[in-house]
């Protein structure tokens, strides 16, 4: 029986630092979703993040009274890259704030250049 191919999970340094500040329960749930993605599937808490091309997903998690988001990209064949992690503030409902989208786009573009 062949073991399933699991992509390594890599982190943009700032995303990992922000993620490490999340409560342990939120970290556990998000890591589960990232592992599912690394195995080639999609977790229930993940959805495509529109406007950034195919292969960019956002894990949206409600933990106690707070909301946490982690964005990852599958556009790089050999790895899953975590681009951004943040605590969602309720100012705009469920929509991801523009400044976060801009930051994700910048990190994604920089990563594409570095990995060419």
Secondary structure, 3 states (H helix, E strand, C coil): CCCCCCCEEEECHHHHHHHHCCCHHHHHHHHHHHHHHHCCCCCCCEEECCCCCCCEEEEEEEECCEEEEEEEEEEECCEEEEEEEEEECHHHCCCCCHHHHHHHHHHHHHHHHHCC
